[in-house]
Amino acid sequence: MKTERVVILMTPEQKRAIAHRAKALDVSVAELVRRSAEGFGSGADEATLAALAAELHGAVKESRAALRAAIGEAEATLAQLGRRRKDRQAA
């Protein structure tokens, strides 16, 4: 693979921050810069994630409603069984 050198001017603070982030990710500074440049402006990924988040939010709302209904049915069944038990004990 043919490579070329690119000179990037930045402040010492920026250089330290990039070096720190690269170390935390266990990659070289060059690799971090390459990955960052390749991913820059990829709005399609963000749009996809936003759509997935909206879909997930809707599914969570539906799941909560279904769970509330199931809990209500379970509580009603338990109450009915409790009444039957009480009636049998009274008889």
PDB file of N, CA, C and O in Angstrom:
ATOM      1  N   MET A   1       0.847  -1.165   0.000  1.00  0.00           N
ATOM      2  CA  MET A   1       0.000   0.000   0.000  1.00  0.00           C
ATOM      3  C   MET A   1       0.896   1.232   0.000  1.00  0.00           C
ATOM      4  O   MET A   1       1.810   1.352   0.816  1.00  0.00           O
ATOM      5  N   LYS A   2       0.623   2.137  -0.919  1.00  0.00           N
ATOM      6  CA  LYS A   2       1.385   3.375  -1.003  1.00  0.00           C
ATOM      7  C   LYS A   2       0.811   4.372  -0.004  1.00  0.00           C
ATOM      8  O   LYS A   2      -0.406   4.529   0.101  1.00  0.00           O
ATOM      9  N   THR A   3       1.689   5.038   0.721  1.00  0.00           N
ATOM     10  CA  THR A   3       1.247   6.033   1.698  1.00  0.00           C
ATOM     11  C   THR A   3       1.896   7.366   1.400  1.00  0.00           C
ATOM     12  O   THR A   3       2.926   7.435   0.728  1.00  0.00           O
ATOM     13  N   GLU A   4       1.290   8.420   1.902  1.00  0.00           N
ATOM     14  CA  GLU A   4       1.844   9.763   1.781  1.00  0.00           C
ATOM     15  C   GLU A   4       1.771  10.439   3.128  1.00  0.00           C
ATOM     16  O   GLU A   4       0.925  10.109   3.959  1.00  0.00           O
ATOM     17  N   ARG A   5       2.646  11.370   3.336  1.00  0.00           N
ATOM     18  CA  ARG A   5       2.701  12.105   4.598  1.00  0.00           C
ATOM     19  C   ARG A   5       1.834  13.352   4.478  1.00  0.00           C
ATOM     20  O   ARG A   5       1.844  14.036   3.454  1.00  0.00           O
ATOM     21  N   VAL A   6       1.084  13.637   5.542  1.00  0.00           N
ATOM     22  CA  VAL A   6       0.254  14.832   5.618  1.00  0.00           C
ATOM     23  C   VAL A   6       0.663  15.591   6.873  1.00  0.00           C
ATOM     24  O   VAL A   6       0.764  15.006   7.952  1.00  0.00           O
ATOM     25  N   VAL A   7       0.896  16.877   6.735  1.00  0.00           N
ATOM     26  CA  VAL A   7       1.262  17.709   7.879  1.00  0.00           C
ATOM     27  C   VAL A   7       0.002  18.425   8.352  1.00  0.00           C
ATOM     28  O   VAL A   7      -0.690  19.074   7.567  1.00  0.00           O
ATOM     29  N   ILE A   8      -0.283  18.300   9.631  1.00  0.00           N
ATOM     30  CA  ILE A   8      -1.463  18.931  10.221  1.00  0.00           C
ATOM     31  C   ILE A   8      -0.982  19.884  11.306  1.00  0.00           C
ATOM     32  O   ILE A   8      -0.267  19.482  12.224  1.00  0.00           O
ATOM     33  N   LEU A   9      -1.375  21.138  11.196  1.00  0.00           N
ATOM     34  CA  LEU A   9      -0.992  22.126  12.196  1.00  0.00           C
ATOM     35  C   LEU A   9      -2.078  22.211  13.257  1.00  0.00           C
ATOM     36  O   LEU A   9      -3.265  22.303  12.945  1.00  0.00           O
ATOM     37  N   MET A  10      -1.652  22.177  14.514  1.00  0.00           N
ATOM     38  CA  MET A  10      -2.586  22.270  15.639  1.00  0.00           C
ATOM     39  C   MET A  10      -1.847  22.813  16.845  1.00  0.00           C
ATOM     40  O   MET A  10      -0.619  22.901  16.857  1.00  0.00           O
ATOM     41  N   THR A  11      -2.613  23.172  17.851  1.00  0.00           N
ATOM     42  CA  THR A  11      -2.002  23.680  19.080  1.00  0.00           C
ATOM     43  C   THR A  11      -1.428  22.511  19.876  1.00  0.00           C
ATOM     44  O   THR A  11      -1.823  21.363  19.668  1.00  0.00           O
ATOM     45  N   PRO A  12      -0.506  22.795  20.780  1.00  0.00           N
ATOM     46  CA  PRO A  12       0.018  21.722  21.632  1.00  0.00           C
ATOM     47  C   PRO A  12      -1.086  21.042  22.446  1.00  0.00           C
ATOM     48  O   PRO A  12      -1.028  19.835  22.681  1.00  0.00           O
ATOM     49  N   GLU A  13      -2.085  21.811  22.873  1.00  0.00           N
ATOM     50  CA  GLU A  13      -3.196  21.227  23.639  1.00  0.00           C
ATOM     51  C   GLU A  13      -3.995  20.250  22.782  1.00  0.00           C
ATOM     52  O   GLU A  13      -4.386  19.178  23.245  1.00  0.00           O
ATOM     53  N   GLN A  14      -4.234  20.633  21.524  1.00  0.00           N
ATOM     54  CA  GLN A  14      -4.957  19.741  20.619  1.00  0.00           C
ATOM     55  C   GLN A  14      -4.161  18.463  20.369  1.00  0.00           C
ATOM     56  O   GLN A  14      -4.722  17.368  20.342  1.00  0.00           O
ATOM     57  N   LYS A  15      -2.857  18.611  20.188  1.00  0.00           N
ATOM     58  CA  LYS A  15      -2.001  17.443  19.955  1.00  0.00           C
ATOM     59  C   LYS A  15      -2.044  16.502  21.152  1.00  0.00           C
ATOM     60  O   LYS A  15      -2.152  15.287  20.992  1.00  0.00           O
ATOM     61  N   ARG A  16      -1.959  17.075  22.364  1.00  0.00           N
ATOM     62  CA  ARG A  16      -2.026  16.241  23.574  1.00  0.00           C
ATOM     63  C   ARG A  16      -3.377  15.536  23.674  1.00  0.00           C
ATOM     64  O   ARG A  16      -3.442  14.358  24.024  1.00  0.00           O
ATOM     65  N   ALA A  17      -4.440  16.251  23.370  1.00  0.00           N
ATOM     66  CA  ALA A  17      -5.782  15.659  23.456  1.00  0.00           C
ATOM     67  C   ALA A  17      -5.935  14.509  22.464  1.00  0.00           C
ATOM     68  O   ALA A  17      -6.493  13.464  22.798  1.00  0.00           O
ATOM     69  N   ILE A  18      -5.441  14.706  21.250  1.00  0.00           N
ATOM     70  CA  ILE A  18      -5.534  13.648  20.238  1.00  0.00           C
ATOM     71  C   ILE A  18      -4.673  12.457  20.637  1.00  0.00           C
ATOM     72  O   ILE A  18      -5.096  11.309  20.499  1.00  0.00           O
ATOM     73  N   ALA A  19      -3.478  12.721  21.127  1.00  0.00           N
ATOM     74  CA  ALA A  19      -2.593  11.632  21.558  1.00  0.00           C
ATOM     75  C   ALA A  19      -3.219  10.865  22.720  1.00  0.00           C
ATOM     76  O   ALA A  19      -3.142   9.637  22.770  1.00  0.00           O
ATOM     77  N   HIS A  20      -3.832  11.584  23.646  1.00  0.00           N
ATOM     78  CA  HIS A  20      -4.486  10.937  24.791  1.00  0.00           C
ATOM     79  C   HIS A  20      -5.645  10.055  24.320  1.00  0.00           C
ATOM     80  O   HIS A  20      -5.804   8.926  24.784  1.00  0.00           O
ATOM     81  N   ARG A  21      -6.447  10.580  23.401  1.00  0.00           N
ATOM     82  CA  ARG A  21      -7.585   9.797  22.894  1.00  0.00           C
ATOM     83  C   ARG A  21      -7.104   8.564  22.138  1.00  0.00           C
ATOM     84  O   ARG A  21      -7.668   7.481  22.292  1.00  0.00           O
ATOM     85  N   ALA A  22      -6.067   8.725  21.325  1.00  0.00           N
ATOM     86  CA  ALA A  22      -5.523   7.587  20.580  1.00  0.00           C
ATOM     87  C   ALA A  22      -5.022   6.515  21.535  1.00  0.00           C
ATOM     88  O   ALA A  22      -5.254   5.325  21.320  1.00  0.00           O
ATOM     89  N   LYS A  23      -4.339   6.936  22.586  1.00  0.00           N
ATOM     90  CA  LYS A  23      -3.828   5.972  23.565  1.00  0.00           C
ATOM     91  C   LYS A  23      -4.982   5.249  24.251  1.00  0.00           C
ATOM     92  O   LYS A  23      -4.917   4.039  24.471  1.00  0.00           O
ATOM     93  N   ALA A  24      -6.041   5.991  24.590  1.00  0.00           N
ATOM     94  CA  ALA A  24      -7.197   5.375  25.244  1.00  0.00           C
ATOM     95  C   ALA A  24      -7.869   4.353  24.336  1.00  0.00           C
ATOM     96  O   ALA A  24      -8.411   3.356  24.813  1.00  0.00           O
ATOM     97  N   LEU A  25      -7.834   4.598  23.029  1.00  0.00           N
ATOM     98  CA  LEU A  25      -8.437   3.669  22.066  1.00  0.00           C
ATOM     99  C   LEU A  25      -7.457   2.597  21.604  1.00  0.00           C
ATOM    100  O   LEU A  25      -7.819   1.710  20.831  1.00  0.00           O
ATOM    101  N   ASP A  26      -6.218   2.680  22.079  1.00  0.00           N
ATOM    102  CA  ASP A  26      -5.162   1.729  21.729  1.00  0.00           C
ATOM    103  C   ASP A  26      -4.890   1.711  20.223  1.00  0.00           C
ATOM    104  O   ASP A  26      -4.744   0.650  19.615  1.00  0.00           O
ATOM    105  N   VAL A  27      -4.824   2.912  19.635  1.00  0.00           N
ATOM    106  CA  VAL A  27      -4.462   3.061  18.221  1.00  0.00           C
ATOM    107  C   VAL A  27      -3.422   4.171  18.127  1.00  0.00           C
ATOM    108  O   VAL A  27      -3.225   4.939  19.069  1.00  0.00           O
ATOM    109  N   SER A  28      -2.768   4.240  16.986  1.00  0.00           N
ATOM    110  CA  SER A  28      -1.799   5.317  16.776  1.00  0.00           C
ATOM    111  C   SER A  28      -2.540   6.619  16.495  1.00  0.00           C
ATOM    112  O   SER A  28      -3.722   6.617  16.150  1.00  0.00           O
ATOM    113  N   VAL A  29      -1.822   7.728  16.650  1.00  0.00           N
ATOM    114  CA  VAL A  29      -2.417   9.029  16.334  1.00  0.00           C
ATOM    115  C   VAL A  29      -2.821   9.058  14.864  1.00  0.00           C
ATOM    116  O   VAL A  29      -3.892   9.560  14.521  1.00  0.00           O
ATOM    117  N   ALA A  30      -1.972   8.522  14.001  1.00  0.00           N
ATOM    118  CA  ALA A  30      -2.277   8.498  12.569  1.00  0.00           C
ATOM    119  C   ALA A  30      -3.563   7.720  12.293  1.00  0.00           C
ATOM    120  O   ALA A  30      -4.396   8.151  11.496  1.00  0.00           O
ATOM    121  N   GLU A  31      -3.718   6.574  12.953  1.00  0.00           N
ATOM    122  CA  GLU A  31      -4.927   5.766  12.751  1.00  0.00           C
ATOM    123  C   GLU A  31      -6.161   6.507  13.243  1.00  0.00           C
ATOM    124  O   GLU A  31      -7.205   6.473  12.592  1.00  0.00           O
ATOM    125  N   LEU A  32      -6.050   7.171  14.380  1.00  0.00           N
ATOM    126  CA  LEU A  32      -7.176   7.944  14.904  1.00  0.00           C
ATOM    127  C   LEU A  32      -7.566   9.053  13.933  1.00  0.00           C
ATOM    128  O   LEU A  32      -8.750   9.270  13.675  1.00  0.00           O
ATOM    129  N   VAL A  33      -6.573   9.753  13.397  1.00  0.00           N
ATOM    130  CA  VAL A  33      -6.852  10.832  12.448  1.00  0.00           C
ATOM    131  C   VAL A  33      -7.475  10.271  11.173  1.00  0.00           C
ATOM    132  O   VAL A  33      -8.420  10.856  10.644  1.00  0.00           O
ATOM    133  N   ARG A  34      -6.963   9.146  10.670  1.00  0.00           N
ATOM    134  CA  ARG A  34      -7.542   8.523   9.468  1.00  0.00           C
ATOM    135  C   ARG A  34      -8.998   8.149   9.697  1.00  0.00           C
ATOM    136  O   ARG A  34      -9.864   8.469   8.883  1.00  0.00           O
ATOM    137  N   ARG A  35      -9.265   7.471  10.807  1.00  0.00           N
ATOM    138  CA  ARG A  35     -10.642   7.052  11.102  1.00  0.00           C
ATOM    139  C   ARG A  35     -11.567   8.251  11.264  1.00  0.00           C
ATOM    140  O   ARG A  35     -12.702   8.243  10.787  1.00  0.00           O
ATOM    141  N   SER A  36     -11.074   9.273  11.936  1.00  0.00           N
ATOM    142  CA  SER A  36     -11.887  10.469  12.145  1.00  0.00           C
ATOM    143  C   SER A  36     -12.196  11.150  10.818  1.00  0.00           C
ATOM    144  O   SER A  36     -13.321  11.594  10.591  1.00  0.00           O
ATOM    145  N   ALA A  37     -11.198  11.232   9.945  1.00  0.00           N
ATOM    146  CA  ALA A  37     -11.396  11.871   8.644  1.00  0.00           C
ATOM    147  C   ALA A  37     -12.378  11.081   7.788  1.00  0.00           C
ATOM    148  O   ALA A  37     -13.209  11.668   7.095  1.00  0.00           O
ATOM    149  N   GLU A  38     -12.288   9.759   7.831  1.00  0.00           N
ATOM    150  CA  GLU A  38     -13.195   8.927   7.042  1.00  0.00           C
ATOM    151  C   GLU A  38     -14.632   9.035   7.527  1.00  0.00           C
ATOM    152  O   GLU A  38     -15.567   8.962   6.729  1.00  0.00           O
ATOM    153  N   GLY A  39     -14.811   9.208   8.824  1.00  0.00           N
ATOM    154  CA  GLY A  39     -16.160   9.279   9.373  1.00  0.00           C
ATOM    155  C   GLY A  39     -16.736  10.677   9.413  1.00  0.00           C
ATOM    156  O   GLY A  39     -17.908  10.852   9.749  1.00  0.00           O
ATOM    157  N   PHE A  40     -15.933  11.682   9.076  1.00  0.00           N
ATOM    158  CA  PHE A  40     -16.380  13.069   9.158  1.00  0.00           C
ATOM    159  C   PHE A  40     -17.500  13.334   8.161  1.00  0.00           C
ATOM    160  O   PHE A  40     -17.380  13.030   6.974  1.00  0.00           O
ATOM    161  N   GLY A  41     -18.583  13.902   8.661  1.00  0.00           N
ATOM    162  CA  GLY A  41     -19.688  14.285   7.787  1.00  0.00           C
ATOM    163  C   GLY A  41     -20.556  13.134   7.328  1.00  0.00           C
ATOM    164  O   GLY A  41     -21.306  13.284   6.363  1.00  0.00           O
ATOM    165  N   SER A  42     -20.480  12.005   7.978  1.00  0.00           N
ATOM    166  CA  SER A  42     -21.316  10.868   7.574  1.00  0.00           C
ATOM    167  C   SER A  42     -22.691  11.013   8.209  1.00  0.00           C
ATOM    168  O   SER A  42     -23.037  10.289   9.142  1.00  0.00           O
ATOM    169  N   GLY A  43     -23.464  11.951   7.695  1.00  0.00           N
ATOM    170  CA  GLY A  43     -24.802  12.227   8.214  1.00  0.00           C
ATOM    171  C   GLY A  43     -25.767  11.078   7.996  1.00  0.00           C
ATOM    172  O   GLY A  43     -26.768  10.964   8.703  1.00  0.00           O
ATOM    173  N   ALA A  44     -25.472  10.218   7.016  1.00  0.00           N
ATOM    174  CA  ALA A  44     -26.372   9.088   6.753  1.00  0.00           C
ATOM    175  C   ALA A  44     -26.445   8.174   7.966  1.00  0.00           C
ATOM    176  O   ALA A  44     -27.517   7.675   8.308  1.00  0.00           O
ATOM    177  N   ASP A  45     -25.310   7.954   8.615  1.00  0.00           N
ATOM    178  CA  ASP A  45     -25.298   7.117   9.809  1.00  0.00           C
ATOM    179  C   ASP A  45     -26.123   7.750  10.917  1.00  0.00           C
ATOM    180  O   ASP A  45     -26.863   7.062  11.620  1.00  0.00           O
ATOM    181  N   GLU A  46     -25.996   9.055  11.069  1.00  0.00           N
ATOM    182  CA  GLU A  46     -26.753   9.754  12.102  1.00  0.00           C
ATOM    183  C   GLU A  46     -28.246   9.699  11.813  1.00  0.00           C
ATOM    184  O   GLU A  46     -29.051   9.538  12.731  1.00  0.00           O
ATOM    185  N   ALA A  47     -28.620   9.832  10.551  1.00  0.00           N
ATOM    186  CA  ALA A  47     -30.036   9.755  10.182  1.00  0.00           C
ATOM    187  C   ALA A  47     -30.585   8.361  10.460  1.00  0.00           C
ATOM    188  O   ALA A  47     -31.709   8.216  10.942  1.00  0.00           O
ATOM    189  N   THR A  48     -29.801   7.349  10.158  1.00  0.00           N
ATOM    190  CA  THR A  48     -30.220   5.973  10.429  1.00  0.00           C
ATOM    191  C   THR A  48     -30.380   5.748  11.923  1.00  0.00           C
ATOM    192  O   THR A  48     -31.356   5.142  12.366  1.00  0.00           O
ATOM    193  N   LEU A  49     -29.425   6.235  12.696  1.00  0.00           N
ATOM    194  CA  LEU A  49     -29.514   6.087  14.149  1.00  0.00           C
ATOM    195  C   LEU A  49     -30.713   6.835  14.708  1.00  0.00           C
ATOM    196  O   LEU A  49     -31.377   6.340  15.620  1.00  0.00           O
ATOM    197  N   ALA A  50     -31.000   8.013  14.181  1.00  0.00           N
ATOM    198  CA  ALA A  50     -32.159   8.777  14.649  1.00  0.00           C
ATOM    199  C   ALA A  50     -33.450   8.026  14.346  1.00  0.00           C
ATOM    200  O   ALA A  50     -34.356   7.990  15.178  1.00  0.00           O
ATOM    201  N   ALA A  51     -33.537   7.430  13.166  1.00  0.00           N
ATOM    202  CA  ALA A  51     -34.730   6.660  12.808  1.00  0.00           C
ATOM    203  C   ALA A  51     -34.872   5.437  13.707  1.00  0.00           C
ATOM    204  O   ALA A  51     -35.973   5.116  14.154  1.00  0.00           O
ATOM    205  N   LEU A  52     -33.767   4.761  13.971  1.00  0.00           N
ATOM    206  CA  LEU A  52     -33.808   3.598  14.865  1.00  0.00           C
ATOM    207  C   LEU A  52     -34.199   4.001  16.281  1.00  0.00           C
ATOM    208  O   LEU A  52     -34.951   3.290  16.948  1.00  0.00           O
ATOM    209  N   ALA A  53     -33.697   5.128  16.733  1.00  0.00           N
ATOM    210  CA  ALA A  53     -34.040   5.606  18.076  1.00  0.00           C
ATOM    211  C   ALA A  53     -35.526   5.919  18.172  1.00  0.00           C
ATOM    212  O   ALA A  53     -36.166   5.600  19.175  1.00  0.00           O
ATOM    213  N   ALA A  54     -36.077   6.539  17.139  1.00  0.00           N
ATOM    214  CA  ALA A  54     -37.507   6.849  17.134  1.00  0.00           C
ATOM    215  C   ALA A  54     -38.337   5.567  17.139  1.00  0.00           C
ATOM    216  O   ALA A  54     -39.343   5.475  17.842  1.00  0.00           O
ATOM    217  N   GLU A  55     -37.914   4.590  16.360  1.00  0.00           N
ATOM    218  CA  GLU A  55     -38.623   3.307  16.323  1.00  0.00           C
ATOM    219  C   GLU A  55     -38.541   2.606  17.674  1.00  0.00           C
ATOM    220  O   GLU A  55     -39.530   2.046  18.147  1.00  0.00           O
ATOM    221  N   LEU A  56     -37.385   2.637  18.284  1.00  0.00           N
ATOM    222  CA  LEU A  56     -37.207   2.026  19.599  1.00  0.00           C
ATOM    223  C   LEU A  56     -38.080   2.721  20.637  1.00  0.00           C
ATOM    224  O   LEU A  56     -38.683   2.063  21.485  1.00  0.00           O
ATOM    225  N   HIS A  57     -38.148   4.042  20.572  1.00  0.00           N
ATOM    226  CA  HIS A  57     -38.973   4.801  21.512  1.00  0.00           C
ATOM    227  C   HIS A  57     -40.439   4.369  21.394  1.00  0.00           C
ATOM    228  O   HIS A  57     -41.113   4.172  22.405  1.00  0.00           O
ATOM    229  N   GLY A  58     -40.925   4.226  20.170  1.00  0.00           N
ATOM    230  CA  GLY A  58     -42.302   3.778  19.962  1.00  0.00           C
ATOM    231  C   GLY A  58     -42.527   2.370  20.486  1.00  0.00           C
ATOM    232  O   GLY A  58     -43.557   2.088  21.099  1.00  0.00           O
ATOM    233  N   ALA A  59     -41.568   1.490  20.247  1.00  0.00           N
ATOM    234  CA  ALA A  59     -41.695   0.110  20.718  1.00  0.00           C
ATOM    235  C   ALA A  59     -41.699   0.045  22.239  1.00  0.00           C
ATOM    236  O   ALA A  59     -42.420  -0.762  22.826  1.00  0.00           O
ATOM    237  N   VAL A  60     -40.905   0.885  22.874  1.00  0.00           N
ATOM    238  CA  VAL A  60     -40.874   0.913  24.339  1.00  0.00           C
ATOM    239  C   VAL A  60     -42.214   1.384  24.885  1.00  0.00           C
ATOM    240  O   VAL A  60     -42.716   0.831  25.863  1.00  0.00           O
ATOM    241  N   LYS A  61     -42.798   2.405  24.256  1.00  0.00           N
ATOM    242  CA  LYS A  61     -44.108   2.896  24.704  1.00  0.00           C
ATOM    243  C   LYS A  61     -45.165   1.793  24.586  1.00  0.00           C
ATOM    244  O   LYS A  61     -45.970   1.596  25.496  1.00  0.00           O
ATOM    245  N   GLU A  62     -45.154   1.078  23.458  1.00  0.00           N
ATOM    246  CA  GLU A  62     -46.113  -0.017  23.266  1.00  0.00           C
ATOM    247  C   GLU A  62     -45.882  -1.126  24.284  1.00  0.00           C
ATOM    248  O   GLU A  62     -46.838  -1.677  24.829  1.00  0.00           O
ATOM    249  N   SER A  63     -44.640  -1.449  24.540  1.00  0.00           N
ATOM    250  CA  SER A  63     -44.315  -2.503  25.505  1.00  0.00           C
ATOM    251  C   SER A  63     -44.779  -2.132  26.904  1.00  0.00           C
ATOM    252  O   SER A  63     -45.305  -2.970  27.637  1.00  0.00           O
ATOM    253  N   ARG A  64     -44.583  -0.876  27.268  1.00  0.00           N
ATOM    254  CA  ARG A  64     -45.029  -0.428  28.590  1.00  0.00           C
ATOM    255  C   ARG A  64     -46.544  -0.535  28.719  1.00  0.00           C
ATOM    256  O   ARG A  64     -47.054  -0.968  29.752  1.00  0.00           O
ATOM    257  N   ALA A  65     -47.261  -0.141  27.672  1.00  0.00           N
ATOM    258  CA  ALA A  65     -48.722  -0.224  27.703  1.00  0.00           C
ATOM    259  C   ALA A  65     -49.170  -1.679  27.814  1.00  0.00           C
ATOM    260  O   ALA A  65     -50.081  -1.991  28.580  1.00  0.00           O
ATOM    261  N   ALA A  66     -48.535  -2.565  27.056  1.00  0.00           N
ATOM    262  CA  ALA A  66     -48.886  -3.983  27.115  1.00  0.00           C
ATOM    263  C   ALA A  66     -48.573  -4.557  28.488  1.00  0.00           C
ATOM    264  O   ALA A  66     -49.336  -5.369  29.011  1.00  0.00           O
ATOM    265  N   LEU A  67     -47.474  -4.148  29.068  1.00  0.00           N
ATOM    266  CA  LEU A  67     -47.099  -4.631  30.397  1.00  0.00           C
ATOM    267  C   LEU A  67     -48.094  -4.150  31.448  1.00  0.00           C
ATOM    268  O   LEU A  67     -48.488  -4.909  32.333  1.00  0.00           O
ATOM    269  N   ARG A  68     -48.498  -2.879  31.344  1.00  0.00           N
ATOM    270  CA  ARG A  68     -49.502  -2.367  32.288  1.00  0.00           C
ATOM    271  C   ARG A  68     -50.804  -3.160  32.178  1.00  0.00           C
ATOM    272  O   ARG A  68     -51.413  -3.502  33.191  1.00  0.00           O
ATOM    273  N   ALA A  69     -51.226  -3.448  30.957  1.00  0.00           N
ATOM    274  CA  ALA A  69     -52.454  -4.218  30.749  1.00  0.00           C
ATOM    275  C   ALA A  69     -52.313  -5.622  31.331  1.00  0.00           C
ATOM    276  O   ALA A  69     -53.237  -6.122  31.972  1.00  0.00           O
ATOM    277  N   ALA A  70     -51.174  -6.255  31.113  1.00  0.00           N
ATOM    278  CA  ALA A  70     -50.954  -7.608  31.636  1.00  0.00           C
ATOM    279  C   ALA A  70     -50.945  -7.603  33.159  1.00  0.00           C
ATOM    280  O   ALA A  70     -51.490  -8.510  33.788  1.00  0.00           O
ATOM    281  N   ILE A  71     -50.330  -6.590  33.750  1.00  0.00           N
ATOM    282  CA  ILE A  71     -50.315  -6.491  35.213  1.00  0.00           C
ATOM    283  C   ILE A  71     -51.732  -6.298  35.734  1.00  0.00           C
ATOM    284  O   ILE A  71     -52.111  -6.891  36.744  1.00  0.00           O
ATOM    285  N   GLY A  72     -52.515  -5.474  35.049  1.00  0.00           N
ATOM    286  CA  GLY A  72     -53.910  -5.268  35.448  1.00  0.00           C
ATOM    287  C   GLY A  72     -54.704  -6.563  35.401  1.00  0.00           C
ATOM    288  O   GLY A  72     -55.467  -6.860  36.320  1.00  0.00           O
ATOM    289  N   GLU A  73     -54.530  -7.331  34.339  1.00  0.00           N
ATOM    290  CA  GLU A  73     -55.226  -8.615  34.219  1.00  0.00           C
ATOM    291  C   GLU A  73     -54.776  -9.581  35.311  1.00  0.00           C
ATOM    292  O   GLU A  73     -55.600 -10.284  35.895  1.00  0.00           O
ATOM    293  N   ALA A  74     -53.489  -9.617  35.588  1.00  0.00           N
ATOM    294  CA  ALA A  74     -52.977 -10.510  36.628  1.00  0.00           C
ATOM    295  C   ALA A  74     -53.528 -10.114  37.995  1.00  0.00           C
ATOM    296  O   ALA A  74     -53.903 -10.976  38.789  1.00  0.00           O
ATOM    297  N   GLU A  75     -53.577  -8.814  38.268  1.00  0.00           N
ATOM    298  CA  GLU A  75     -54.125  -8.360  39.546  1.00  0.00           C
ATOM    299  C   GLU A  75     -55.602  -8.703  39.665  1.00  0.00           C
ATOM    300  O   GLU A  75     -56.059  -9.103  40.736  1.00  0.00           O
ATOM    301  N   ALA A  76     -56.356  -8.551  38.576  1.00  0.00           N
ATOM    302  CA  ALA A  76     -57.782  -8.890  38.596  1.00  0.00           C
ATOM    303  C   ALA A  76     -57.973 -10.384  38.834  1.00  0.00           C
ATOM    304  O   ALA A  76     -58.850 -10.786  39.599  1.00  0.00           O
ATOM    305  N   THR A  77     -57.157 -11.205  38.184  1.00  0.00           N
ATOM    306  CA  THR A  77     -57.243 -12.652  38.370  1.00  0.00           C
ATOM    307  C   THR A  77     -56.905 -13.034  39.805  1.00  0.00           C
ATOM    308  O   THR A  77     -57.589 -13.865  40.403  1.00  0.00           O
ATOM    309  N   LEU A  78     -55.864 -12.438  40.357  1.00  0.00           N
ATOM    310  CA  LEU A  78     -55.494 -12.726  41.746  1.00  0.00           C
ATOM    311  C   LEU A  78     -56.602 -12.301  42.710  1.00  0.00           C
ATOM    312  O   LEU A  78     -56.891 -13.006  43.676  1.00  0.00           O
ATOM    313  N   ALA A  79     -57.214 -11.164  42.451  1.00  0.00           N
ATOM    314  CA  ALA A  79     -58.309 -10.705  43.309  1.00  0.00           C
ATOM    315  C   ALA A  79     -59.484 -11.669  43.235  1.00  0.00           C
ATOM    316  O   ALA A  79     -60.095 -11.994  44.253  1.00  0.00           O
ATOM    317  N   GLN A  80     -59.797 -12.124  42.030  1.00  0.00           N
ATOM    318  CA  GLN A  80     -60.903 -13.073  41.856  1.00  0.00           C
ATOM    319  C   GLN A  80     -60.598 -14.390  42.574  1.00  0.00           C
ATOM    320  O   GLN A  80     -61.468 -14.948  43.243  1.00  0.00           O
ATOM    321  N   LEU A  81     -59.381 -14.880  42.439  1.00  0.00           N
ATOM    322  CA  LEU A  81     -59.010 -16.118  43.126  1.00  0.00           C
ATOM    323  C   LEU A  81     -59.069 -15.934  44.641  1.00  0.00           C
ATOM    324  O   LEU A  81     -59.481 -16.839  45.367  1.00  0.00           O
ATOM    325  N   GLY A  82     -58.660 -14.774  45.107  1.00  0.00           N
ATOM    326  CA  GLY A  82     -58.728 -14.490  46.539  1.00  0.00           C
ATOM    327  C   GLY A  82     -60.160 -14.484  47.043  1.00  0.00           C
ATOM    328  O   GLY A  82     -60.438 -14.995  48.128  1.00  0.00           O
ATOM    329  N   ARG A  83     -61.073 -13.910  46.266  1.00  0.00           N
ATOM    330  CA  ARG A  83     -62.489 -13.897  46.661  1.00  0.00           C
ATOM    331  C   ARG A  83     -63.054 -15.318  46.704  1.00  0.00           C
ATOM    332  O   ARG A  83     -63.789 -15.677  47.623  1.00  0.00           O
ATOM    333  N   ARG A  84     -62.701 -16.122  45.692  1.00  0.00           N
ATOM    334  CA  ARG A  84     -63.187 -17.508  45.674  1.00  0.00           C
ATOM    335  C   ARG A  84     -62.675 -18.273  46.893  1.00  0.00           C
ATOM    336  O   ARG A  84     -63.420 -19.026  47.520  1.00  0.00           O
ATOM    337  N   ARG A  85     -61.426 -18.077  47.215  1.00  0.00           N
ATOM    338  CA  ARG A  85     -60.844 -18.766  48.367  1.00  0.00           C
ATOM    339  C   ARG A  85     -61.555 -18.334  49.653  1.00  0.00           C
ATOM    340  O   ARG A  85     -61.862 -19.157  50.516  1.00  0.00           O
ATOM    341  N   LYS A  86     -61.805 -17.051  49.757  1.00  0.00           N
ATOM    342  CA  LYS A  86     -62.482 -16.520  50.940  1.00  0.00           C
ATOM    343  C   LYS A  86     -63.905 -17.079  51.039  1.00  0.00           C
ATOM    344  O   LYS A  86     -64.365 -17.429  52.126  1.00  0.00           O
ATOM    345  N   ASP A  87     -64.598 -17.160  49.894  1.00  0.00           N
ATOM    346  CA  ASP A  87     -65.960 -17.706  49.875  1.00  0.00           C
ATOM    347  C   ASP A  87     -65.963 -19.179  50.290  1.00  0.00           C
ATOM    348  O   ASP A  87     -66.854 -19.616  51.020  1.00  0.00           O
ATOM    349  N   ARG A  88     -64.969 -19.948  49.826  1.00  0.00           N
ATOM    350  CA  ARG A  88     -64.892 -21.367  50.191  1.00  0.00           C
ATOM    351  C   ARG A  88     -64.627 -21.534  51.683  1.00  0.00           C
ATOM    352  O   ARG A  88     -65.189 -22.417  52.331  1.00  0.00           O
ATOM    353  N   GLN A  89     -63.774 -20.685  52.210  1.00  0.00           N
ATOM    354  CA  GLN A  89     -63.459 -20.776  53.636  1.00  0.00           C
ATOM    355  C   GLN A  89     -64.667 -20.389  54.488  1.00  0.00           C
ATOM    356  O   GLN A  89     -64.846 -20.916  55.586  1.00  0.00           O
ATOM    357  N   ALA A  90     -65.487 -19.480  53.990  1.00  0.00           N
ATOM    358  CA  ALA A  90     -66.670 -19.041  54.739  1.00  0.00           C
ATOM    359  C   ALA A  90     -67.760 -20.106  54.701  1.00  0.00           C
ATOM    360  O   ALA A  90     -68.591 -20.180  55.606  1.00  0.00           O
ATOM    361  N   ALA A  91     -67.760 -20.922  53.669  1.00  0.00           N
ATOM    362  CA  ALA A  91     -68.827 -21.920  53.525  1.00  0.00           C
ATOM    363  C   ALA A  91     -68.604 -23.153  54.333  1.00  0.00           C
ATOM    364  O   ALA A  91     -69.427 -24.068  54.301  1.00  0.00           O
TER     365      ALA A  91
END
